[in-house]
Amino acid sequence: MTLGTGDYFTAGQAIDPRPILIVTGLVQEARIAAGPGMAVICSSSSPTQLRALLTVVDPETIRGVISFGVAGGLDPTLRSGDVVLATEVLDGDTRWAAGLSLGDDLIDRLTSGRRRVVRGSLAGAEEVVTGRSCKAALHSETGAAAVDMESHIAAAYAAEAGLPFAAVRVISDPAHRALPALARAAIKPNGQIDLAAVLRGIVRNPATLHALVSTGIDFNRALRSLRGCRDYLIGTELIDSEALVSKAA
């Protein structure tokens, strides 16, 4: 079933002064998203924690929800730093529509600086999808361009509350790259990287260094691309041009 379809807000309508709820998984993403008109929450890569955080968010105090951050690539043509503007979010048999209306001029600015922007679906996951074979299987099953652990939860919250929803995700680890176990284990409960744990892991297994460096390069490239998206997708463009989110039915 598909949830969250409906009309779009446009610039001709009265501006709603309430903030937009920005849903992130990492503190780095939250810092990029933070700013006037934004209410940012960070799950620390924990779906359970994100659901708990959303239970205390009064939907009457926000005007929409945007899932914002990095994602794992499923489409093998996408590379780190590529931007996925979600058309829908998938979780099993459930689909939530994601509204994101952008003019050609805005797309042109987003694609500046070697940033590729595509429209596609996002798959939701309760755990990090790490292996190449797992990514390939999920892509074959869903056709999704990318996967993350927040968008499906944010979409469900928005649909239940009758709020507009959108998702903007940047590829960090592309489909061909497996995430090292050490990289996953080094994320602290607050979402920050445990550098001491990384160093201990390298000492125990020096062979992991190359994979970690490649993963780090991809992640930093994704964050740079995400910073470039923030000004256009979450800032004044949301008010001055067209809203980025569709009104839930």
C-alpha positions as CSV (number, residue, x, y, z in Angstrom):
1,M,0.0,0.0,0.0
2,T,1.1,3.6,-0.6
3,L,0.8,6.2,2.1
4,G,1.4,10.0,2.1
5,T,0.2,10.9,-1.3
6,G,-1.5,14.3,-1.9
7,D,-1.2,17.8,-3.0
8,Y,1.9,20.1,-2.9
9,F,2.3,23.3,-1.0
10,T,3.5,26.1,-3.3
11,A,5.0,29.5,-2.8
12,G,1.6,31.2,-3.4
13,Q,0.3,29.8,-0.1
14,A,0.8,31.5,3.2
15,I,4.1,30.7,4.9
16,D,3.9,28.5,7.9
17,P,6.2,29.8,10.7
18,R,6.5,26.4,12.4
19,P,9.9,24.6,11.9
20,I,10.5,21.6,9.7
21,L,11.5,18.5,11.5
22,I,14.8,17.2,10.2
23,V,15.5,13.5,10.9
24,T,19.1,12.4,10.9
25,G,21.1,9.3,12.0
26,L,24.5,10.8,12.7
27,V,25.7,13.9,14.6
28,Q,27.6,15.0,11.5
29,E,24.3,15.1,9.5
30,A,22.5,16.9,12.4
31,R,25.2,19.6,12.5
32,I,24.9,20.2,8.8
33,A,21.1,20.4,9.0
34,A,20.9,22.7,12.0
35,G,19.7,26.2,11.5
36,P,16.8,28.7,11.7
37,G,13.5,27.1,11.0
38,M,14.8,23.6,11.6
39,A,14.0,21.2,14.5
40,V,16.7,18.5,14.2
41,I,16.7,15.1,15.8
42,C,19.5,12.5,15.6
43,S,18.9,8.8,16.1
44,S,22.6,7.8,16.6
45,S,22.0,5.1,14.0
46,S,19.4,3.4,16.2
47,P,15.9,2.9,14.8
48,T,14.6,2.1,18.3
49,Q,16.0,5.4,19.6
50,L,14.5,7.3,16.6
51,R,11.0,5.9,17.3
52,A,11.4,6.9,20.9
53,L,12.4,10.4,20.0
54,L,9.5,10.8,17.7
55,T,7.0,9.9,20.4
56,V,7.8,13.1,22.2
57,V,7.5,15.3,19.0
58,D,4.2,17.1,18.9
59,P,3.1,17.1,15.2
60,E,1.2,20.3,15.8
61,T,4.4,22.1,16.4
62,I,6.0,21.3,13.0
63,R,5.0,21.8,9.4
64,G,6.7,18.9,7.7
65,V,9.3,16.2,8.0
66,I,12.5,15.7,6.0
67,S,14.8,12.7,6.3
68,F,18.3,14.1,5.7
69,G,21.7,12.4,5.6
70,V,23.9,9.8,4.0
71,A,22.8,6.4,2.7
72,G,24.1,3.2,1.4
73,G,24.1,2.8,-2.4
74,L,22.0,0.0,-3.9
75,D,21.9,1.2,-7.5
76,P,25.3,0.2,-8.9
77,T,25.5,3.3,-11.1
78,L,25.6,5.6,-8.1
79,R,28.8,6.8,-6.5
80,S,29.7,8.4,-3.2
81,G,28.5,12.0,-3.2
82,D,25.6,11.4,-5.5
83,V,22.3,12.8,-4.2
84,V,19.1,10.8,-4.1
85,L,15.8,12.9,-4.0
86,A,13.3,10.3,-2.8
87,T,10.2,9.7,-4.8
88,E,9.0,7.1,-2.3
89,V,10.2,5.2,0.8
90,L,9.8,1.4,1.0
91,D,9.6,-0.9,4.0
92,G,8.4,-4.4,3.1
93,D,5.0,-4.1,1.5
94,T,4.5,-0.6,2.7
95,R,5.3,2.5,0.5
96,W,5.2,6.1,1.5
97,A,5.2,8.8,-1.1
98,A,7.9,11.4,-0.8
99,G,7.2,14.8,-2.3
100,L,10.1,16.8,-3.6
101,S,9.3,19.5,-6.3
102,L,12.4,21.2,-7.6
103,G,12.7,23.6,-10.6
104,D,15.3,23.0,-13.3
105,D,17.3,26.0,-12.1
106,L,17.6,24.5,-8.6
107,I,18.6,21.1,-10.0
108,D,21.3,22.8,-12.0
109,R,22.7,24.4,-8.9
110,L,22.6,21.1,-7.0
111,T,24.5,19.4,-9.8
112,S,27.2,22.0,-9.7
113,G,30.5,21.0,-8.2
114,R,30.4,17.5,-9.7
115,R,27.3,16.6,-7.7
116,R,25.0,14.2,-9.4
117,V,21.3,14.3,-8.5
118,V,18.8,11.5,-9.2
119,R,15.2,10.9,-8.3
120,G,14.5,7.4,-6.9
121,S,13.1,5.3,-4.1
122,L,14.7,4.6,-0.8
123,A,14.6,1.3,1.1
124,G,14.3,1.4,4.9
125,A,16.3,-1.0,7.1
126,E,16.5,-1.7,10.7
127,E,20.2,-2.6,10.5
128,V,23.1,-1.4,8.5
129,V,23.2,-3.2,5.1
130,T,26.9,-3.9,4.8
131,G,27.9,-6.6,2.3
132,R,27.9,-6.2,-1.5
133,S,25.7,-9.3,-1.9
134,C,23.2,-7.9,0.6
135,K,23.0,-4.6,-1.2
136,A,22.6,-6.4,-4.6
137,A,19.8,-8.6,-3.2
138,L,17.9,-5.6,-1.7
139,H,18.3,-3.6,-5.0
140,S,16.9,-6.6,-6.9
141,E,14.0,-7.0,-4.5
142,T,13.0,-3.4,-4.2
143,G,14.5,-1.5,-7.1
144,A,15.5,1.2,-4.6
145,A,18.4,3.5,-5.3
146,A,19.7,3.6,-1.7
147,V,19.0,2.4,1.8
148,D,19.1,4.1,5.2
149,M,17.8,3.4,8.7
150,E,15.7,6.6,9.3
151,S,13.6,7.4,6.2
152,H,11.0,4.7,6.7
153,I,10.5,5.6,10.3
154,A,10.3,9.3,9.5
155,A,7.9,8.6,6.6
156,A,5.6,6.5,8.9
157,Y,5.5,9.3,11.5
158,A,4.7,11.9,8.9
159,A,1.9,9.8,7.4
160,E,0.3,9.0,10.7
161,A,0.5,12.7,11.7
162,G,-0.8,13.9,8.3
163,L,2.4,15.9,7.7
164,P,4.2,16.6,4.4
165,F,7.3,14.4,4.0
166,A,10.5,14.4,1.9
167,A,13.8,12.6,2.0
168,V,17.2,13.8,0.7
169,R,20.0,11.3,1.0
170,V,23.6,11.3,-0.3
171,I,25.4,8.1,-1.2
172,S,28.2,7.3,1.3
173,D,29.1,3.7,0.7
174,P,28.3,2.8,-3.0
175,A,26.8,-0.6,-3.9
176,H,30.2,-2.1,-4.8
177,R,31.8,-1.3,-1.4
178,A,31.3,-3.5,1.6
179,L,31.4,-1.6,5.0
180,P,34.1,-2.9,7.2
181,A,32.9,-4.4,10.5
182,L,35.3,-2.1,12.4
183,A,33.6,1.0,10.8
184,R,30.2,-0.1,12.1
185,A,31.5,-1.0,15.5
186,A,33.2,2.4,16.0
187,I,30.0,4.4,16.1
188,K,29.3,5.5,19.7
189,P,25.7,5.6,21.1
190,N,25.7,9.4,20.6
191,G,26.5,8.9,16.9
192,Q,30.1,10.1,17.0
193,I,33.1,8.0,15.9
194,D,35.1,6.2,18.5
195,L,38.6,6.9,17.3
196,A,40.2,4.9,20.1
197,A,38.2,1.8,19.0
198,V,39.3,2.4,15.4
199,L,42.9,2.5,16.4
200,R,42.6,-0.6,18.5
201,G,41.0,-2.4,15.6
202,I,43.8,-1.4,13.2
203,V,46.4,-2.6,15.7
204,R,44.7,-6.0,16.0
205,N,44.1,-6.3,12.3
206,P,46.3,-4.0,10.1
207,A,44.7,-5.4,6.9
208,T,41.5,-3.4,7.7
209,L,43.3,-0.1,7.2
210,H,42.8,0.0,3.5
211,A,39.1,-0.7,3.7
212,L,38.7,1.9,6.5
213,V,40.6,4.6,4.5
214,S,38.4,4.0,1.4
215,T,35.2,4.1,3.6
216,G,36.4,7.3,5.2
217,I,37.1,8.9,1.8
218,D,33.6,8.0,0.7
219,F,32.0,9.3,3.9
220,N,33.8,12.6,3.8
221,R,32.8,13.0,0.1
222,A,29.2,12.3,1.0
223,L,29.3,14.9,3.9
224,R,30.7,17.6,1.5
225,S,27.9,16.9,-0.9
226,L,25.3,16.9,1.9
227,R,26.6,20.4,3.0
228,G,26.0,21.6,-0.6
229,C,22.4,20.3,-0.5
230,R,21.5,21.9,2.8
231,D,21.5,25.5,1.6
232,Y,19.2,24.7,-1.3
233,L,17.0,22.0,0.1
234,I,16.4,23.0,3.6
235,G,17.2,26.7,3.7
236,T,15.3,29.7,2.2
237,E,14.6,27.8,-1.0
238,L,12.0,25.8,0.9
239,I,10.1,29.0,1.6
240,D,10.9,31.2,-1.4
241,S,10.4,28.7,-4.2
242,E,8.4,25.5,-3.7
243,A,8.0,23.3,-0.7
244,L,9.9,20.1,-0.7
245,V,7.3,18.0,0.8
246,S,3.9,16.6,-0.2
247,K,0.8,17.0,1.9
248,A,-0.3,13.7,3.3
249,A,-3.7,12.5,2.4
